Amino acid sequence: MLQVKENMSPIRIYISAVLILVTAYVSRASADDDDGAEERQQLQIMRDAVERGQAKSLTEILEIARKSHPGEVVGVEFEMKGTTWIYEVKIAEKTGRIVEMHVNAADGQILKVEEK
C-alpha cells in the first residue's frame, strides 16, 4: 500500500503508485504466464488512459478525495472493476476514522465511501 505524506511531490506520488501497480500485476501472474506480458499490457493501458485524458491523474484524484474527506492519505490502489478503472483511496481523518473511497478514474466521481 502506498503511504502518502503531505509534503510528497505529485510526481513522487505518481511514481510510487506506478511501482505498486507493477508489483500487484507481477504478483497476480499465473503459472502459465511466467513472462508477465499480460500484466505489462494492462499497466500500459492505464498509462495510456491517463495520457489520453481517459483517466484522471493520481494528483487530481487525491485533491478530490481530500476535499470530500480531509485527512492524511494512507493508501492508494488502482484497479479495474468491470470495465471501469477505479482509484481506491484510504484516508485517516483527524477523528481517527479510516475511510476508503472508490473514485471513478475517468471522471473523478466518488462512487463509494466505506469506514474501515
C-alpha positions as CSV (number, residue, x, y, z in Angstrom):
1,M,0.0,0.0,0.0
2,L,1.3,3.5,-0.9
3,Q,2.0,5.7,2.1
4,V,1.4,9.3,1.1
5,K,2.7,12.1,3.2
6,E,1.6,15.7,3.0
7,N,4.9,17.0,1.7
8,M,5.4,14.4,-1.1
9,S,5.6,15.9,-4.6
10,P,2.9,14.8,-7.1
11,I,5.5,13.1,-9.3
12,R,6.8,11.1,-6.4
13,I,3.3,10.0,-5.5
14,Y,2.6,9.0,-9.1
15,I,5.9,7.1,-9.4
16,S,5.1,5.3,-6.1
17,A,1.6,4.4,-7.3
18,V,3.0,3.0,-10.6
19,L,5.5,0.9,-8.7
20,I,2.7,-0.5,-6.6
21,L,0.8,-1.3,-9.8
22,V,3.7,-3.1,-11.3
23,T,4.2,-5.1,-8.1
24,A,0.5,-6.0,-8.0
25,Y,0.4,-7.1,-11.6
26,V,3.5,-9.2,-11.2
27,S,2.2,-10.9,-8.1
28,R,-1.0,-11.8,-9.9
29,A,0.9,-13.5,-12.8
30,S,-0.4,-17.1,-13.3
31,A,1.9,-20.1,-13.6
32,D,1.2,-20.4,-17.3
33,D,2.0,-16.7,-17.9
34,D,5.6,-16.5,-16.5
35,D,6.7,-13.7,-18.6
36,G,4.1,-11.2,-17.2
37,A,3.2,-9.9,-20.7
38,E,-0.5,-9.6,-19.8
39,E,0.4,-7.5,-16.7
40,R,2.7,-5.2,-18.6
41,Q,0.0,-4.7,-21.2
42,Q,-2.6,-3.8,-18.5
43,L,-0.2,-1.3,-17.0
44,Q,0.5,0.3,-20.4
45,I,-3.3,0.6,-20.9
46,M,-3.6,2.5,-17.6
47,R,-0.7,4.8,-18.6
48,D,-2.2,5.4,-22.0
49,A,-5.6,6.2,-20.4
50,V,-4.1,8.9,-18.2
51,E,-2.0,10.3,-21.1
52,R,-5.1,10.4,-23.4
53,G,-7.2,12.0,-20.7
54,Q,-9.4,9.0,-20.3
55,A,-8.4,8.7,-16.6
56,K,-7.5,11.5,-14.2
57,S,-4.1,11.6,-12.7
58,L,-3.4,10.5,-9.2
59,T,-2.8,14.1,-8.2
60,E,-6.3,15.1,-9.4
61,I,-7.9,12.1,-7.6
62,L,-6.2,12.9,-4.3
63,E,-7.4,16.5,-4.5
64,I,-11.0,15.2,-5.0
65,A,-10.6,12.7,-2.1
66,R,-9.2,15.3,0.3
67,K,-11.9,17.8,-0.4
68,S,-14.5,15.1,0.4
69,H,-12.7,13.7,3.5
70,P,-10.0,15.9,4.9
71,G,-7.1,14.0,6.4
72,E,-4.0,12.1,5.6
73,V,-3.9,9.8,2.6
74,V,-2.6,6.5,3.9
75,G,-3.1,4.3,0.9
76,V,-3.9,4.2,-2.8
77,E,-4.8,1.4,-5.2
78,F,-5.7,1.4,-8.9
79,E,-7.7,-1.4,-10.3
80,M,-10.2,-2.4,-12.9
81,K,-13.7,-3.2,-11.7
82,G,-15.9,-4.5,-14.5
83,T,-15.0,-2.1,-17.4
84,T,-14.1,0.9,-15.2
85,W,-10.8,1.9,-13.7
86,I,-11.2,2.8,-10.1
87,Y,-8.8,4.5,-7.6
88,E,-9.2,3.3,-4.1
89,V,-8.0,6.0,-1.7
90,K,-7.7,5.4,2.1
91,I,-7.7,8.5,4.3
92,A,-7.1,8.8,8.0
93,E,-9.4,11.5,9.2
94,K,-8.4,13.8,12.2
95,T,-11.0,12.0,14.2
96,G,-9.0,8.7,13.8
97,R,-11.6,7.2,11.5
98,I,-10.2,5.5,8.3
99,V,-12.3,5.8,5.2
100,E,-11.8,4.1,1.9
101,M,-13.2,5.9,-1.1
102,H,-13.7,4.4,-4.5
103,V,-13.3,7.0,-7.2
104,N,-14.0,6.6,-10.9
105,A,-10.7,7.2,-12.6
106,A,-12.3,8.7,-15.7
107,D,-14.4,11.5,-14.2
108,G,-13.3,11.7,-10.5
109,Q,-16.8,10.8,-9.3
110,I,-16.8,9.3,-5.8
111,L,-18.6,6.0,-6.2
112,K,-18.5,4.6,-2.7
113,V,-17.2,5.6,0.8
114,E,-16.6,2.9,3.4
115,E,-15.4,3.2,7.0
116,K,-12.6,0.8,7.8
